[in-house]
Amino acid sequence: MKATVPSGGSDGRPRTRRARQGAERRRRLRRHDRGRDEVTWEDLAAEPFLAVGPEPSVRRLTDAAFEQAGAVVTPAAEAGNVATVGGLVAASLGVSAMPALVLPLLGPGHVVHRELTGPAVERRLDIVVRARRTLPPAAAAFLDLLDEARAEGREVPAGATWIHH
């Protein structure tokens, strides 16, 4: 998991009360970005935490990590998916934790991410195919490509690892 916080930068002085409040919130939240490579679950619990809704697996993982870290968090807001939570983070409404593979969906420059320390959060993704059925050629080629890449030890995106069995 990665911690996501709003990226820095403003193109001028805030002109409205709402803009000033947003700028203050960004300054406070960016303290996680000052030369730090890591953020703890306790750090996140001390900020307005933006959670994925209760149904997705990401929520179960973050809730478990907060509990293991002994950190109590009440989400400042919830959204149905990680992309929406990323938008809320980019709007400086709080901080969040999300899988590293999701970060490219958030777009460049809108958020920064830091490694989360403390309880490790892992999830396994499996490929499921229908039993006793021939796969379409494209699906079979995709699985062959994955097997080949794993066998060759090719690099995977940050935050992902190959599982060997």
Rosetta blueprint (number, residue, H / E / L):
1 M L
2 K E
3 A E
4 T E
5 V E
6 P E
7 S L
8 G L
9 G L
10 S L
11 D L
12 G L
13 R L
14 P L
15 R L
16 T L
17 R H
18 R H
19 A H
20 R H
21 Q H
22 G H
23 A H
24 E H
25 R H
26 R H
27 R H
28 R H
29 L H
30 R H
31 R H
32 H H
33 D H
34 R L
35 G L
36 R L
37 D L
38 E E
39 V E
40 T E
41 W H
42 E H
43 D H
44 L H
45 A H
46 A L
47 E L
48 P L
49 F E
50 L E
51 A E
52 V E
53 G L
54 P L
55 E L
56 P L
57 S H
58 V H
59 R H
60 R H
61 L H
62 T H
63 D H
64 A H
65 A H
66 F H
67 E H
68 Q H
69 A H
70 G L
71 A L
72 V L
73 V L
74 T L
75 P L
76 A L
77 A E
78 E E
79 A E
80 G L
81 N L
82 V H
83 A H
84 T H
85 V H
86 G H
87 G H
88 L H
89 V H
90 A H
91 A L
92 S L
93 L L
94 G L
95 V E
96 S E
97 A E
98 M E
99 P L
100 A H
101 L H
102 V H
103 L H
104 P H
105 L H
106 L H
107 G L
108 P L
109 G L
110 H L
111 V E
112 V E
113 H E
114 R E
115 E E
116 L E
117 T E
118 G L
119 P L
120 A L
121 V L
122 E L
123 R L
124 R L
125 L L
126 D L
127 I L
128 V L
129 V L
130 R L
131 A L
132 R L
133 R L
134 T L
135 L L
136 P L
137 P H
138 A H
139 A H
140 A H
141 A H
142 F H
143 L H
144 D H
145 L H
146 L H
147 D H
148 E H
149 A H
150 R H
151 A H
152 E H
153 G L
154 R L
155 E L
156 V L
157 P L
158 A L
159 G L
160 A L
161 T L
162 W L
163 I L
164 H L
165 H L
